């Protein structure tokens, strides 16, 4: 009789355990339009990565990757140290690079609980045979900074982020 109870209750307990583990904490996000205006330069299009950094300025999440060929991602050195180790699937990839003088508008999702809590956004850029800029644009993720025009130091002239 006890064996029969164990046989019937074990799968029930297992299913309950799996159900509890499958619940993922849902963090609400806001969708933003992100305008990247490039400086005038000649040469290939830039690969750009937008990353969310925690308060210790360590990579937490890749928000956007601009550039289709993953064989060149290692040129974005600092980000690749993070992403290359984790090898998580990147679902924020677009097909086109952006060249000198051009602009691009992309859509990014930023978790609401990261705004005004010490997190930052970093834009890294790399252009074949022209160099790499670890912090082309980097700013603390505050309500004020999101609305501001953030100047670049490398291939990016400026970035603007606006709620969609």
C-alpha positions in Angstrom: 0.0 0.0 0.0 2.8 2.4 0.9 4.6 1.7 -2.4 1.4 2.5 -4.3 1.2 5.9 -2.6 4.9 6.6 -3.4 4.3 5.7 -7.0 1.3 8.0 -7.3 2.7 10.9 -5.3 6.2 11.1 -6.7 5.2 12.2 -10.2 2.8 14.7 -8.7 5.6 16.2 -6.5 8.0 16.2 -9.5 5.4 18.1 -11.7 4.8 20.6 -8.9 8.6 21.2 -8.5 9.0 21.7 -12.3 6.1 24.1 -12.4 7.6 26.2 -9.6 11.0 26.3 -11.4 9.5 27.3 -14.7 8.1 30.6 -13.3 10.5 33.3 -14.3 10.5 36.6 -12.6 9.0 39.0 -15.1 10.7 42.3 -15.3 8.8 45.0 -17.1 10.7 46.8 -19.8 10.2 50.0 -21.9 10.8 50.0 -25.6 13.0 52.9 -26.9 14.0 54.2 -30.2 17.7 54.6 -30.4 19.2 57.0 -32.9 22.9 56.6 -33.6 24.5 59.3 -35.7 27.9 58.4 -37.1 30.8 60.8 -37.6 32.1 61.4 -41.1 34.8 58.8 -41.9 35.8 56.8 -44.9 35.9 53.0 -44.9 33.7 50.1 -43.9 30.6 50.3 -41.9 30.8 50.1 -38.1 29.9 47.2 -35.9 28.2 48.6 -32.8 27.2 46.8 -29.6 24.8 48.3 -27.1 25.3 46.8 -23.6 23.7 47.2 -20.2 26.3 47.5 -17.5 25.6 46.9 -13.8 26.6 49.4 -11.1 30.1 47.9 -11.0 30.4 48.6 -14.8 30.3 44.8 -15.6 28.4 43.5 -18.5 24.9 42.3 -17.7 23.1 42.1 -21.0 23.5 42.7 -24.7 20.7 45.1 -25.8 21.6 45.4 -29.5 24.2 44.3 -32.0 24.6 46.1 -35.3 26.5 44.0 -37.8 25.6 40.7 -39.4 28.8 38.7 -39.5 29.6 37.0 -36.2 33.1 36.3 -37.5 34.0 39.9 -36.7 32.4 40.2 -33.2 35.8 39.4 -31.6 36.9 42.8 -32.8 34.6 44.4 -30.3 37.2 43.2 -27.7 35.7 44.0 -24.3 32.1 42.9 -25.2 33.5 39.7 -26.8 35.3 38.8 -23.5 31.8 38.8 -21.9 29.7 37.4 -24.8 32.3 34.9 -26.1 32.5 33.2 -22.7 28.8 33.0 -22.1 28.0 32.1 -25.8 24.3 32.9 -25.1 22.1 33.4 -28.1 21.9 37.0 -29.2 18.5 37.9 -30.4 19.1 41.6 -30.8 21.1 41.5 -34.1 20.4 43.6 -37.2 21.7 42.9 -40.6 23.4 46.1 -41.5 26.4 48.1 -40.4 26.3 51.9 -40.5 28.9 53.9 -42.4 30.5 57.3 -41.9 28.0 60.1 -41.9 25.0 57.8 -41.8 22.5 57.4 -39.0 20.5 54.4 -37.9 17.4 54.1 -35.7 17.0 50.8 -33.8 14.6 49.5 -31.2 15.9 48.5 -27.8 14.3 47.2 -24.6 15.5 48.5 -21.3 14.3 46.9 -18.0 12.5 49.6 -16.0 14.1 48.5 -12.7 17.6 49.4 -14.2 16.8 53.1 -14.7 17.9 55.4 -11.9 19.5 52.5 -10.1 23.2 52.8 -10.9 23.2 50.9 -14.2 24.8 52.3 -17.4 24.6 51.8 -21.1 27.7 51.4 -23.3 28.0 51.7 -27.0 31.1 50.0 -28.4 32.2 50.5 -32.0 34.7 48.9 -34.4 35.5 49.5 -38.0 37.7 47.2 -40.1 41.3 48.6 -40.3 40.2 51.8 -38.4 40.1 50.7 -34.8 37.9 50.0 -31.8 36.3 52.2 -29.2 35.4 50.5 -26.0 33.3 53.4 -24.6 32.4 55.3 -27.8 29.3 56.4 -25.9 28.7 55.5 -22.2 26.4 57.0 -19.7 24.6 56.3 -16.5 21.1 55.0 -17.1 19.0 57.8 -15.5 15.7 59.3 -16.5 17.6 62.6 -17.5 20.3 60.9 -19.5 17.9 58.8 -21.5 16.3 62.0 -22.8 19.7 63.7 -23.4 21.9 63.8 -26.5 25.0 61.8 -25.6 28.2 62.6 -27.5 30.5 59.9 -28.9 34.3 59.8 -28.6 35.0 57.4 -31.6 33.1 56.6 -34.7 29.7 57.7 -33.2 28.9 61.4 -33.3 26.0 61.2 -30.8 23.2 58.9 -29.5 19.6 59.8 -28.7 17.2 57.5 -26.9 13.5 58.2 -26.9 10.6 56.2 -25.5 8.7 54.6 -28.4 
